[in-house]
Amino acid sequence: MKKSILMLALASSFAIADEGMWMPQQLPQIANELKAAGLQLDPASLSKLTEFPAAAIVSLGGCSASFVSPNGLVATNHHCVYGSIAHNSTPENDLLANGFLANTPADEVAAAPGSRIFVTKAVDNVSDKVIDAATAKLSGKKRIDAIEANQKAIVAECEKDEGHRCTVAAYYGSLEFYLIKQLEIKDVRLVHAPAEGVGKFGGDTDNWMWPRHTGDYSFYRAYVSPQGKSADYSVDNVPYKPDYHLTLAKDGLKEGDFVMALGYPGRTNRHRLPTEVSETFEWAYPNTVAHFKNTLDIIGRETANDKDAELKYASRVAGLNNYMKNRQGMLDSFAGSDFLSRKQAEHAELTKWVNSSRDNKKAYADDLKTIEKLLKQRQEKDRKNYLLDNAKPRLLTVAGALYRLAEEGTKPDAERKAGFQSRDLPRYKGFVAGMARNFAESVEKALDLYNLSKYAAQPKKLRDAEFDKVMGIKDGMSEQQLSTLINSWYANSGLTDAEKRTALLEMTPEQFAQSDDAFVKAAVALHKWHLKQEAAEEELAGKIQQAYASYMRAKIAFMQSKGQAVYPDANSTLRVTYGNVKGRGHGNEDGNAWAAFTTLRGITAKATGEGEFNAPQKQLDAINAKQYGPYKVESLNSVPVNYLATLDITGGNSGSAVLNGKAELVGLAFDGTLDSIISDWDYNPDNTRSIQVDHRFMLWQMQLDGADNLLKEMGVK
């Protein structure tokens, strides 16, 4: 196989200390840096995905986690299992408020429908198979179709190993592709979650802030069939026996100590072009923040006097608040920075380099012009469709997706559109089942009215004629008229009922076409319109894929010429980042905003007894009585709660195991600081800090909650 771009990129000098979300196979190349930072293991051992410690690290499909016992016990963040806690909560048994603890395996409850634990088993470079000689000659939609066909064939072959989920991930702007093979554990159960006053202490007020005092940890357990195979939920299933699991550090951390986080970071954008930076920060993010704020206001208003509806939307509200604060933090950082001007200067330098006559670099010049032109086309399209995309009611989207699933189901599996194959059916079933505890008609109607009003207020030339015709949108409609229209949709639909939503999963295309349900009829009528839109998007996407890969090839060559390393942007695959425990100030008191550690004193200082700072009374009593147990740190005169480190993380890293130099568990990453989250785009070594829950606080709180069974299982005496 040809030498990969990542290996070529590492032939030069490396990035500054602490920067980089490294692929495990890259780590031997930065062995000196890891050793210098404090790693006590052989760096080569970290690159072996089927051995310790990488084999103990798992993905939840949006969060990271790790095995912490030989019996399939999985540690992750409280906010990563929030949906499962909410799903099992009722007004009579509010697990969000009170917490949950299974004293025996029989007491464990099923996680939210669709919950998964993915255990990575292999990673292979398949670039030459994804873009083979024939595909390389294609452009536009034909290129996208060929790439998709190649990916599906690779995935199908991989998934012949039953019980595994395989994905082809793109790196360096789709310049390279890797096949990720994962064991898919489908029986996931909630084991323990502290009360919301611990797991979400500080709520949205403290989110992305420091000092922090949040016990953001919880536990799942992975179950498999008695034969050890991946299986759906069954009372006959048994705990999964991982090949490796993490052990808890006997010695706690102190400032300056080496730490590394192993997890699945979602997306970073450090290789984006200046035009993408300006479009994102000057248009996309401001609109996103405004839209989410209004959405949250509507949900808050509609659930104010309905506890059941409040619980149904609790997970969505938490996610929206987190995302909104993240984006606003990025906007604030961007406004006070020279980020765009630096990007423009860097790109100007790259452009000058590729236009030079030396080394045949002129071949890159046309590629740079092409990508700029194509990105502008996509930005114009995104702006035009923004309000339209938001205006589609949730039930219309569900009906449309399930009709497409039925249509694709009439074809041989290999010919179906990616995302609508047999392998995807469990995801749809889980989504539909989950709506039983995350859907309320009154809330959806209010959201529909808000979104549709903004869309319908546009001049006719800016709206989509086909969508308007099918949905009954006309010029000059008042809010009352739109409300009447929306009410008529729901009055003529049965999809507000869970059983009727579930029935869609079994319907044929002919049955969809014969349905009198308002949302189903609209979905069927808009199907061809949607396919036409999709084809246009894929024509542009195919051209962008080709041009972006060329752009990245030029950028890598340019950076190598300057002796700079080029690690790939995060893409939800396993990465390792390393750094040190480090504050941004001096001293150990919580009054100092940048001390490396916070302590139990900060909890009592913040606790108000209500809302986001409603610490459990049992916890406050223990703190006031100074019942620290073996977890007291003399230099802090208390138990450490959270700590700062220079780890390079992003969304998706939530729940990542944080290990010391001996690869022992010393905490879980769960957040960053507001002024440094722009590091997704622009890494700044001076202020970038990750926030972790200290494992000593986890153990202290678990002991307080009576989780002795779990402590024993994890080897705590």
C-alpha positions as CSV (number, residue, x, y, z in Angstrom):
1,M,0.0,0.0,0.0
2,K,1.2,3.5,-0.7
3,K,2.7,5.6,2.0
4,S,-0.2,7.5,3.6
5,I,-0.5,11.3,3.8
6,L,-0.4,11.2,7.6
7,M,3.0,9.4,7.6
8,L,4.3,11.9,5.1
9,A,3.0,14.7,7.1
10,L,4.8,13.5,10.2
11,A,8.2,13.3,8.4
12,S,8.6,17.0,9.3
13,S,8.9,18.6,12.7
14,F,5.9,18.4,15.0
15,A,3.3,20.8,16.3
16,I,3.7,22.8,19.4
17,A,3.4,20.9,22.7
18,D,-0.2,19.8,23.6
19,E,-1.7,20.7,20.2
20,G,-3.1,17.9,18.1
21,M,-5.7,15.2,18.1
22,W,-3.5,12.4,17.0
23,M,-4.5,9.2,15.3
24,P,-3.2,6.3,17.5
25,Q,-1.0,5.0,14.6
26,Q,0.8,8.4,14.6
27,L,2.0,8.2,18.2
28,P,5.3,6.3,17.6
29,Q,6.2,9.2,15.4
30,I,5.9,11.7,18.4
31,A,7.4,9.3,21.0
32,N,10.0,11.9,22.1
33,E,7.3,14.5,22.7
34,L,5.2,12.1,24.7
35,K,8.1,11.0,26.8
36,A,9.2,14.5,27.5
37,A,5.7,15.4,28.6
38,G,5.7,12.6,31.1
39,L,4.4,9.4,29.5
40,Q,5.8,6.4,31.3
41,L,4.7,3.7,28.8
42,D,6.2,2.9,25.4
43,P,4.4,5.2,23.0
44,A,4.2,2.4,20.5
45,S,1.8,0.5,22.9
46,L,-0.7,3.3,22.5
47,S,-1.0,2.7,18.8
48,K,-2.2,-0.9,19.1
49,L,-6.0,-0.6,18.9
50,T,-6.6,-4.2,20.1
51,E,-4.4,-3.9,23.1
52,F,-4.3,-1.8,26.3
53,P,-5.2,1.0,26.8
54,A,-6.8,1.8,23.4
55,A,-9.0,-1.4,23.5
56,A,-10.7,-0.2,26.6
57,I,-11.9,3.0,24.9
58,V,-15.3,3.0,23.3
59,S,-17.7,5.4,21.5
60,L,-21.3,6.0,22.3
61,G,-21.9,7.5,18.9
62,G,-21.6,11.1,19.9
63,C,-19.7,10.8,23.2
64,S,-16.7,8.9,24.4
65,A,-16.5,6.3,27.2
66,S,-14.3,3.5,28.6
67,F,-14.6,0.1,30.2
68,V,-13.7,0.3,33.8
69,S,-14.4,-3.3,35.0
70,P,-14.0,-6.8,33.5
71,N,-17.9,-7.0,33.5
72,G,-18.7,-4.5,30.9
73,L,-19.1,-1.5,33.2
74,V,-18.7,1.7,31.2
75,A,-17.8,5.2,32.6
76,T,-18.8,8.3,30.7
77,N,-20.2,11.8,31.4
78,H,-23.6,12.4,33.1
79,H,-24.6,14.6,30.2
80,C,-23.8,11.8,27.7
81,V,-26.4,9.5,29.4
82,Y,-28.8,12.4,30.0
83,G,-31.2,11.1,27.3
84,S,-31.3,7.7,29.0
85,I,-32.0,9.2,32.4
86,A,-34.8,11.4,30.9
87,H,-36.2,8.4,29.0
88,N,-36.6,6.4,32.2
89,S,-38.0,9.4,34.2
90,T,-41.6,10.1,34.9
91,P,-43.3,12.8,37.0
92,E,-43.7,10.2,39.7
93,N,-40.2,8.9,39.5
94,D,-37.9,11.7,38.4
95,L,-34.5,10.1,37.9
96,L,-33.1,13.3,36.6
97,A,-33.7,15.1,39.9
98,N,-33.0,12.1,42.2
99,G,-30.4,10.1,40.4
100,F,-30.3,6.4,39.8
101,L,-28.4,3.5,41.2
102,A,-28.8,-0.2,40.4
103,N,-27.7,-2.1,43.4
104,T,-27.7,-5.4,41.4
105,P,-27.6,-6.2,37.7
106,A,-31.3,-7.0,37.9
107,D,-32.0,-3.4,38.8
108,E,-30.3,-1.9,35.7
109,V,-32.7,-0.4,33.2
110,A,-32.5,-0.2,29.4
111,A,-30.9,2.9,28.0
112,A,-32.8,5.2,25.6
113,P,-33.8,3.4,22.4
114,G,-31.0,3.3,19.9
115,S,-28.3,3.6,22.5
116,R,-25.1,1.9,21.4
117,I,-21.6,1.1,22.6
118,F,-19.0,0.8,19.8
119,V,-15.7,-1.0,20.5
120,T,-13.1,-0.3,17.8
121,K,-11.4,-3.4,16.5
122,A,-9.5,-2.3,13.5
123,V,-8.5,0.7,11.3
124,D,-7.3,0.2,7.8
125,N,-6.3,2.6,5.0
126,V,-8.7,2.1,2.1
127,S,-8.0,5.2,0.1
128,D,-7.2,3.3,-3.1
129,K,-10.4,1.3,-2.8
130,V,-12.7,4.3,-2.2
131,I,-11.2,6.4,-5.0
132,D,-10.0,3.9,-7.5
133,A,-8.7,4.6,-11.0
134,A,-12.1,4.8,-12.5
135,T,-13.6,7.0,-9.7
136,A,-10.7,9.4,-9.9
137,K,-11.7,10.3,-13.5
138,L,-15.3,11.3,-12.5
139,S,-16.7,14.6,-11.2
140,G,-19.9,15.9,-9.7
141,K,-22.7,13.5,-8.7
142,K,-21.1,10.7,-10.7
143,R,-18.1,11.0,-8.5
144,I,-20.2,11.0,-5.3
145,D,-22.2,8.0,-6.5
146,A,-19.0,6.1,-7.3
147,I,-17.4,6.9,-4.0
148,E,-20.6,5.9,-2.2
149,A,-20.8,2.6,-4.1
150,N,-17.2,1.8,-3.3
151,Q,-17.7,2.7,0.4
152,K,-20.9,0.5,0.6
153,A,-19.0,-2.4,-0.9
154,I,-16.2,-2.0,1.6
155,V,-18.6,-1.7,4.5
156,A,-20.7,-4.7,3.3
157,E,-17.6,-6.9,3.2
158,C,-16.5,-5.7,6.6
159,E,-19.9,-6.3,8.1
160,K,-20.0,-9.9,7.1
161,D,-18.5,-10.3,10.5
162,E,-21.8,-10.3,12.2
163,G,-22.4,-7.9,15.1
164,H,-19.9,-5.3,13.8
165,R,-20.5,-1.9,12.5
166,C,-18.1,-0.6,9.9
167,T,-17.6,3.0,8.7
168,V,-15.4,4.6,6.1
169,A,-14.1,7.8,7.5
170,A,-12.6,10.6,5.4
171,Y,-9.4,12.4,6.5
172,Y,-7.6,15.5,5.2
173,G,-10.6,16.9,3.3
174,S,-11.4,13.5,1.7
175,L,-7.8,13.0,0.5
176,E,-7.6,9.8,2.5
177,F,-10.1,7.2,3.7
178,Y,-9.9,4.7,6.6
179,L,-12.1,1.7,7.3
180,I,-13.2,1.7,11.0
181,K,-14.4,-1.7,12.2
182,Q,-16.3,-1.7,15.5
183,L,-18.2,-4.2,17.6
184,E,-21.7,-2.8,18.0
185,I,-23.2,-3.5,21.4
186,K,-26.9,-3.0,21.2
187,D,-28.0,-3.9,24.7
188,V,-27.0,-0.9,26.8
189,R,-28.3,-0.4,30.3
190,L,-28.2,2.5,32.7
191,V,-26.3,1.5,35.9
192,H,-25.7,4.7,37.9
193,A,-26.2,8.4,37.5
194,P,-25.8,10.9,40.4
195,A,-28.6,13.4,41.1
196,E,-28.9,16.3,38.7
197,G,-27.7,18.5,41.5
198,V,-24.3,16.7,41.2
199,G,-24.1,15.6,37.6
200,K,-25.3,18.9,36.2
201,F,-24.4,21.2,39.1
202,G,-24.1,24.7,37.8
203,G,-26.2,23.9,34.8
204,D,-26.1,26.3,31.9
205,T,-24.8,29.1,34.1
206,D,-21.5,27.3,34.7
207,N,-21.4,25.5,31.3
208,W,-18.1,26.3,29.6
209,M,-17.0,28.3,32.7
210,W,-14.3,28.1,35.3
211,P,-14.2,27.5,38.3
212,R,-16.4,24.4,37.9
213,H,-17.8,22.0,40.4
214,T,-19.7,19.5,38.3
215,G,-19.8,15.7,39.0
216,D,-20.3,15.0,35.3
217,Y,-20.0,11.2,35.4
218,S,-22.4,8.2,35.0
219,F,-22.2,4.5,34.2
220,Y,-23.7,2.2,31.6
221,R,-23.2,-1.5,31.2
222,A,-22.7,-3.4,28.0
223,Y,-24.6,-6.6,27.5
224,V,-24.3,-9.4,24.8
225,S,-25.8,-12.7,24.2
226,P,-24.9,-15.8,26.3
227,Q,-22.6,-16.7,23.4
228,G,-20.8,-13.3,23.7
229,K,-22.3,-11.9,20.5
230,S,-23.9,-8.5,19.8
231,A,-27.6,-8.8,20.5
232,D,-30.7,-6.7,21.1
233,Y,-32.0,-6.3,24.6
234,S,-33.0,-9.6,26.3
235,V,-33.3,-10.8,29.9
236,D,-31.1,-13.7,28.9
237,N,-28.2,-11.4,27.9
238,V,-25.0,-11.3,30.0
239,P,-22.5,-8.5,30.7
240,Y,-19.9,-8.1,28.0
241,K,-16.3,-9.2,28.9
242,P,-13.9,-6.6,27.4
243,D,-10.4,-7.7,26.5
244,Y,-9.1,-4.8,28.5
245,H,-10.4,-2.3,31.0
246,L,-9.0,0.7,32.7
247,T,-8.0,0.7,36.4
248,L,-8.3,3.6,38.7
249,A,-5.2,5.5,39.8
250,K,-4.3,5.0,43.4
251,D,-2.4,8.3,43.4
252,G,-4.2,11.5,42.5
253,L,-3.0,14.2,40.2
254,K,-1.2,17.4,41.1
255,E,-0.5,20.5,38.9
256,G,2.1,19.8,36.3
257,D,1.4,16.1,36.0
258,F,1.2,14.4,32.5
259,V,-2.3,13.5,31.3
260,M,-3.7,12.1,28.1
261,A,-7.3,11.8,26.9
262,L,-8.4,8.9,24.6
263,G,-11.7,9.4,22.9
264,Y,-13.7,10.2,19.8
265,P,-13.6,14.0,19.1
266,G,-16.4,15.1,16.7
267,R,-15.2,17.8,14.3
268,T,-12.5,20.5,14.2
269,N,-12.0,23.0,11.4
270,R,-8.3,24.0,11.5
271,H,-7.8,23.4,7.8
272,R,-10.7,25.5,6.6
273,L,-10.2,28.3,4.1
274,P,-10.6,32.0,5.0
275,T,-13.9,32.2,3.1
276,E,-15.3,29.4,5.2
277,V,-14.1,31.2,8.4
278,S,-15.8,34.4,7.4
279,E,-19.1,32.7,6.4
280,T,-19.2,30.7,9.6
281,F,-18.5,33.5,12.0
282,E,-20.3,36.3,10.2
283,W,-23.4,34.5,9.1
284,A,-23.9,30.8,10.1
285,Y,-23.1,31.0,13.8
286,P,-25.0,34.2,14.5
287,N,-28.1,32.8,12.9
288,T,-27.7,29.5,14.7
289,V,-27.4,31.3,18.1
290,A,-30.5,33.4,17.4
291,H,-32.5,30.3,16.2
292,F,-31.6,28.2,19.2
293,K,-32.4,31.0,21.6
294,N,-35.9,31.3,20.2
295,T,-36.4,27.6,20.1
296,L,-35.4,27.3,23.8
297,D,-37.8,30.2,24.7
298,I,-40.7,28.4,23.0
299,I,-39.9,25.0,24.6
300,G,-39.6,26.7,28.0
301,R,-43.0,28.5,27.5
302,E,-44.8,25.4,26.3
303,T,-43.5,23.1,29.1
304,A,-43.7,25.6,32.0
305,N,-46.8,24.0,33.5
306,D,-46.4,20.5,32.1
307,K,-43.9,18.4,34.1
308,D,-44.2,15.4,31.7
309,A,-43.5,17.6,28.6
310,E,-40.6,19.2,30.5
311,L,-39.0,15.8,31.1
312,K,-39.6,14.8,27.4
313,Y,-37.7,17.9,26.2
314,A,-35.1,17.9,29.0
315,S,-32.4,16.3,26.9
316,R,-33.1,18.5,23.9
317,V,-33.0,21.6,26.0
318,A,-29.7,20.6,27.5
319,G,-28.2,20.0,24.1
320,L,-29.5,23.2,22.6
321,N,-28.2,25.2,25.6
322,N,-24.8,23.6,25.4
323,Y,-24.6,24.1,21.6
324,M,-25.8,27.7,21.8
325,K,-23.4,28.7,24.5
326,N,-20.6,27.0,22.6
327,R,-21.3,29.0,19.4
328,Q,-21.8,32.3,21.3
329,G,-18.5,31.7,23.0
330,M,-16.8,31.2,19.6
331,L,-18.4,34.3,18.3
332,D,-17.2,36.3,21.3
333,S,-13.6,35.0,20.9
334,F,-13.7,35.6,17.2
335,A,-14.8,39.2,17.6
336,G,-11.8,40.0,19.8
337,S,-9.2,38.2,17.6
338,D,-7.2,38.6,14.5
339,F,-8.1,35.0,13.5
340,L,-9.6,35.9,10.1
341,S,-6.8,38.2,9.1
342,R,-4.2,35.6,10.0
343,K,-6.1,33.0,8.0
344,Q,-6.2,35.3,5.0
345,A,-2.5,36.0,5.4
346,E,-1.7,32.3,5.6
347,H,-3.8,31.6,2.5
348,A,-2.2,34.5,0.6
349,E,1.2,32.9,1.4
350,L,0.0,29.5,0.2
351,T,-1.4,31.0,-3.0
352,K,1.9,32.8,-3.6
353,W,3.7,29.5,-3.0
354,V,1.6,27.5,-5.5
355,N,1.9,30.2,-8.1
356,S,5.7,30.0,-8.0
357,S,7.4,28.4,-10.9
358,R,9.5,26.0,-8.8
359,D,8.8,22.3,-8.3
360,N,5.8,22.3,-10.6
361,K,3.6,23.8,-7.9
362,K,1.5,25.6,-10.5
363,A,-0.6,22.5,-10.8
364,Y,-2.1,23.5,-7.4
365,A,-3.1,27.0,-8.6
366,D,-6.2,26.1,-10.5
367,D,-7.3,23.9,-7.6
368,L,-7.3,26.9,-5.2
369,K,-9.4,29.0,-7.6
370,T,-11.8,26.1,-8.1
371,I,-12.4,25.4,-4.4
372,E,-13.1,29.1,-3.7
373,K,-15.7,29.2,-6.5
374,L,-17.4,26.1,-5.3
375,L,-17.5,27.1,-1.7
376,K,-19.2,30.3,-2.7
377,Q,-21.9,28.4,-4.6
378,R,-22.5,26.2,-1.5
379,Q,-22.7,29.2,0.8
380,E,-25.2,30.9,-1.4
381,K,-27.3,27.8,-1.5
382,D,-27.2,27.3,2.3
383,R,-28.3,30.9,2.9
384,K,-31.2,30.5,0.5
385,N,-32.4,27.3,2.0
386,Y,-31.9,28.1,5.7
387,L,-35.4,29.2,6.6
388,L,-36.9,26.5,4.4
389,D,-35.0,23.7,6.1
390,N,-36.1,25.0,9.5
391,A,-39.7,25.3,8.3
392,K,-40.2,21.6,7.8
393,P,-42.3,20.2,10.7
394,R,-40.7,17.4,12.7
395,L,-43.5,14.9,11.8
396,L,-43.0,15.7,8.1
397,T,-39.3,15.0,8.4
398,V,-40.0,11.7,10.1
399,A,-42.7,10.7,7.6
400,G,-40.3,11.6,4.7
401,A,-37.4,9.6,6.1
402,L,-39.6,6.5,6.6
403,Y,-41.1,6.8,3.2
404,R,-37.6,7.0,1.7
405,L,-36.7,3.9,3.8
406,A,-39.7,2.1,2.3
407,E,-38.8,3.2,-1.2
408,E,-35.2,2.1,-0.9
409,G,-36.3,-1.1,0.7
410,T,-37.7,-2.3,-2.7
411,K,-34.2,-2.4,-4.1
412,P,-31.4,-4.9,-3.5
413,D,-29.6,-3.8,-0.4
414,A,-26.3,-2.9,-2.2
415,E,-28.2,-0.5,-4.5
416,R,-30.0,1.4,-1.7
417,K,-28.9,4.9,-0.8
418,A,-26.4,4.9,2.0
419,G,-28.3,5.6,5.3
420,F,-31.3,3.5,4.1
421,Q,-29.9,0.0,4.0
422,S,-30.8,-2.9,6.1
423,R,-28.0,-2.1,8.5
424,D,-29.7,1.3,9.2
425,L,-33.1,-0.1,10.2
426,P,-32.3,-0.4,13.9
427,R,-31.4,3.2,14.0
428,Y,-34.8,4.2,12.6
429,K,-36.6,1.9,15.0
430,G,-34.7,3.4,17.9
431,F,-35.4,6.9,16.8
432,V,-39.2,6.2,16.4
433,A,-39.4,4.4,19.7
434,G,-37.5,7.2,21.5
435,M,-40.2,9.8,20.3
436,A,-42.5,8.3,22.9
437,R,-40.5,10.1,25.5
438,N,-39.3,13.2,23.5
439,F,-42.4,14.4,21.6
440,A,-45.3,16.6,22.7
441,E,-47.8,17.9,20.3
442,S,-48.2,21.3,21.9
443,V,-44.5,22.0,21.8
444,E,-44.1,20.9,18.2
445,K,-47.0,23.0,17.1
446,A,-45.5,26.1,18.7
447,L,-42.1,25.4,17.1
448,D,-43.8,24.8,13.7
449,L,-45.6,28.2,14.0
450,Y,-42.4,30.0,14.8
451,N,-40.4,28.4,12.0
452,L,-43.1,28.6,9.4
453,S,-43.9,32.2,10.2
454,K,-40.3,33.2,9.5
455,Y,-40.3,31.2,6.2
456,A,-43.7,32.4,5.0
457,A,-42.8,36.1,5.7
458,Q,-40.3,36.0,2.8
459,P,-41.2,37.3,-0.6
460,K,-42.6,34.6,-2.9
461,K,-39.4,34.6,-5.1
462,L,-37.3,33.6,-2.0
463,R,-39.6,30.7,-1.1
464,D,-39.8,27.3,-2.7
465,A,-42.9,26.9,-4.9
466,E,-43.2,23.1,-4.7
467,F,-43.0,23.2,-0.9
468,D,-45.5,26.0,-0.7
469,K,-48.0,24.1,-2.9
470,V,-47.8,20.9,-1.0
471,M,-48.0,22.5,2.4
472,G,-50.6,25.1,1.6
473,I,-48.4,28.2,2.1
474,K,-49.6,31.4,0.4
475,D,-48.5,35.0,0.1
476,G,-49.5,37.3,3.0
477,M,-50.6,34.6,5.4
478,S,-51.1,36.0,8.9
479,E,-49.9,34.2,12.0
480,Q,-53.4,33.2,12.8
481,Q,-53.9,31.7,9.3
482,L,-50.6,29.8,9.7
483,S,-51.7,28.5,13.1
484,T,-55.0,27.3,11.6
485,L,-53.1,25.6,8.8
486,I,-50.8,23.9,11.3
487,N,-53.7,22.8,13.4
488,S,-55.3,21.2,10.4
489,W,-52.2,19.1,9.7
490,Y,-52.2,17.7,13.2
491,A,-56.0,17.2,13.2
492,N,-55.6,15.1,10.1
493,S,-52.6,13.1,11.2
494,G,-52.3,10.1,13.5
495,L,-48.5,10.5,13.8
496,T,-48.9,12.1,17.2
497,D,-49.6,8.6,18.4
498,A,-46.6,6.3,19.1
499,E,-48.2,3.2,17.7
500,K,-49.1,4.9,14.4
501,R,-45.6,6.3,14.1
502,T,-44.2,2.8,14.6
503,A,-46.6,1.4,12.0
504,L,-44.8,3.5,9.4
505,L,-41.8,1.2,9.7
506,E,-43.7,-1.7,8.3
507,M,-45.5,0.1,5.5
508,T,-44.8,-0.4,1.8
509,P,-44.5,2.5,-0.7
510,E,-47.9,1.7,-2.0
511,Q,-49.4,2.0,1.5
512,F,-47.7,5.3,2.0
513,A,-49.2,6.6,-1.2
514,Q,-52.6,5.5,-0.2
515,S,-52.5,7.1,3.3
516,D,-54.8,9.9,4.2
517,D,-52.5,11.1,7.0
518,A,-51.6,14.8,6.4
519,F,-47.9,14.5,7.1
520,V,-47.6,11.2,5.2
521,K,-49.4,12.6,2.2
522,A,-47.1,15.7,2.2
523,A,-44.0,13.5,2.5
524,V,-45.1,11.4,-0.5
525,A,-45.9,14.5,-2.6
526,L,-42.5,16.1,-1.8
527,H,-40.5,12.9,-2.4
528,K,-39.5,13.7,-6.0
529,W,-38.8,17.3,-5.0
530,H,-36.5,16.1,-2.3
531,L,-34.7,13.7,-4.6
532,K,-34.1,16.6,-7.1
533,Q,-32.7,18.7,-4.3
534,E,-30.5,15.9,-3.2
535,A,-29.2,15.3,-6.7
536,A,-28.2,19.0,-7.0
537,E,-26.5,18.9,-3.6
538,E,-24.5,15.8,-4.6
539,E,-23.5,17.4,-7.9
540,L,-21.9,20.3,-6.0
541,A,-20.6,18.0,-3.3
542,G,-18.8,15.8,-5.8
543,K,-17.0,18.8,-7.2
544,I,-16.1,20.1,-3.8
545,Q,-14.8,16.8,-2.6
546,Q,-12.4,16.6,-5.6
547,A,-11.3,20.3,-5.2
548,Y,-10.9,20.1,-1.4
549,A,-8.7,17.0,-1.6
550,S,-6.5,18.9,-4.1
551,Y,-6.5,21.9,-1.8
552,M,-5.4,19.8,1.2
553,R,-2.7,18.1,-1.0
554,A,-1.3,21.6,-1.7
555,K,-1.6,22.7,1.9
556,I,0.2,19.7,3.2
557,A,3.0,20.2,0.7
558,F,3.2,23.9,1.6
559,M,3.3,23.2,5.4
560,Q,5.9,20.5,4.9
561,S,8.1,23.0,3.1
562,K,8.0,25.1,6.3
563,G,8.8,22.1,8.5
564,Q,5.3,22.0,10.0
565,A,3.3,18.9,11.0
566,V,-0.2,18.3,9.6
567,Y,-2.5,16.2,11.7
568,P,-6.0,15.6,10.3
569,D,-9.0,17.5,11.6
570,A,-11.1,15.5,14.1
571,N,-13.8,13.3,12.4
572,S,-15.4,11.2,15.2
573,T,-12.6,8.6,15.1
574,L,-10.4,7.5,17.9
575,R,-7.8,10.1,18.8
576,V,-5.2,10.7,21.5
577,T,-4.3,14.1,22.9
578,Y,-1.8,14.8,25.6
579,G,-0.8,17.6,27.9
580,N,-0.4,18.5,31.6
581,V,-2.6,19.6,34.5
582,K,-2.3,23.3,34.4
583,G,-4.2,26.3,35.6
584,R,-4.2,29.8,34.4
585,G,-3.4,31.5,37.6
586,H,-1.8,30.8,41.0
587,G,-3.1,29.5,44.3
588,N,-5.5,26.8,45.4
589,E,-8.6,28.7,46.5
590,D,-11.8,28.6,44.5
591,G,-11.9,32.3,44.5
592,N,-9.0,32.2,42.1
593,A,-10.6,31.6,38.7
594,W,-7.6,29.9,37.2
595,A,-6.4,27.6,39.9
596,A,-5.8,24.1,38.5
597,F,-8.2,22.4,40.9
598,T,-11.6,23.2,42.4
599,T,-12.7,21.7,45.7
600,L,-15.8,20.8,47.7
601,R,-15.7,24.3,49.3
602,G,-16.8,25.6,45.9
603,I,-20.0,23.5,46.0
604,T,-21.1,24.9,49.3
605,A,-20.2,28.4,48.2
606,K,-22.4,28.1,45.1
607,A,-25.3,26.0,46.5
608,T,-28.6,27.9,46.7
609,G,-30.9,24.9,47.2
610,E,-32.7,25.5,44.0
611,G,-32.4,25.5,40.2
612,E,-29.0,24.8,38.7
613,F,-27.3,25.0,42.1
614,N,-29.5,22.5,44.0
615,A,-26.8,20.3,45.6
616,P,-28.2,17.3,47.5
617,Q,-28.5,18.0,51.2
618,K,-26.7,14.7,52.0
619,Q,-23.7,16.0,50.0
620,L,-23.7,19.4,51.7
621,D,-23.9,17.8,55.1
622,A,-20.9,15.6,54.3
623,I,-18.9,18.6,53.1
624,N,-19.8,20.6,56.2
625,A,-18.8,17.7,58.4
626,K,-15.5,17.4,56.5
627,Q,-16.2,13.8,55.8
628,Y,-13.5,13.5,53.1
629,G,-12.5,9.9,53.6
630,P,-9.3,8.8,51.8
631,Y,-9.8,11.4,49.0
632,K,-8.7,14.5,50.9
633,V,-5.7,16.3,49.4
634,E,-3.7,18.0,52.1
635,S,-2.5,20.8,49.9
636,L,-6.1,21.6,49.0
637,N,-7.5,20.9,52.5
638,S,-10.4,19.2,50.7
639,V,-11.4,16.8,48.0
640,P,-10.7,18.0,44.4
641,V,-13.8,18.2,42.2
642,N,-12.7,19.4,38.8
643,Y,-9.3,20.2,37.2
644,L,-7.9,22.0,34.2
645,A,-5.4,20.5,31.7
646,T,-3.9,21.5,28.4
647,L,-5.6,18.7,26.5
648,D,-6.7,19.5,22.9
649,I,-10.3,18.3,22.9
650,T,-13.7,19.2,21.3
651,G,-17.3,18.0,21.2
652,G,-17.4,14.2,21.1
653,N,-14.6,14.0,23.6
654,S,-17.2,14.3,26.3
655,G,-16.7,11.2,28.5
656,S,-13.1,10.6,27.3
657,A,-11.0,8.7,29.8
658,V,-8.2,10.9,31.1
659,L,-5.2,8.8,32.0
660,N,-1.9,9.5,33.8
661,G,1.5,8.6,32.6
662,K,1.0,5.0,33.6
663,A,-2.4,4.8,31.7
664,E,-4.4,4.8,34.9
665,L,-7.8,6.5,35.0
666,V,-7.6,9.9,36.7
667,G,-10.8,11.5,35.5
668,L,-13.2,12.1,32.7
669,A,-13.1,15.1,30.3
670,F,-16.4,16.9,30.0
671,D,-15.9,20.5,28.9
672,G,-13.6,23.4,27.9
673,T,-13.4,27.1,28.9
674,L,-15.6,29.5,27.0
675,D,-12.7,31.7,25.8
676,S,-10.9,28.7,24.3
677,I,-13.5,26.8,22.5
678,I,-12.7,28.6,19.3
679,S,-9.7,26.2,19.3
680,D,-12.0,24.0,17.1
681,W,-10.9,26.5,14.5
682,D,-7.9,28.3,15.9
683,Y,-5.7,26.5,18.5
684,N,-4.3,28.9,21.1
685,P,-1.8,27.2,23.5
686,D,-1.9,30.1,26.0
687,N,-5.6,29.8,26.9
688,T,-6.8,26.4,25.7
689,R,-7.9,24.4,28.7
690,S,-10.0,21.2,29.1
691,I,-12.1,20.6,32.2
692,Q,-12.1,17.2,33.8
693,V,-14.0,15.6,36.7
694,D,-11.4,14.3,39.1
695,H,-11.7,10.6,39.8
696,R,-11.2,11.2,43.5
697,F,-14.4,13.3,43.6
698,M,-16.2,10.6,41.6
699,L,-15.3,7.9,44.2
700,W,-16.1,10.2,47.1
701,Q,-19.6,11.0,45.7
702,M,-20.2,7.4,44.8
703,Q,-19.4,6.3,48.3
704,L,-21.8,9.0,49.6
705,D,-24.5,7.6,47.2
706,G,-24.0,4.1,48.5
707,A,-22.6,2.7,45.2
708,D,-20.5,0.2,47.1
709,N,-21.2,-2.5,44.6
710,L,-19.7,-0.5,41.8
711,L,-16.8,0.7,43.8
712,K,-16.0,-2.9,44.6
713,E,-16.4,-3.9,41.0
714,M,-13.9,-1.2,40.0
715,G,-11.3,-2.5,42.5
716,V,-11.8,0.2,45.1
717,K,-11.3,-1.1,48.6
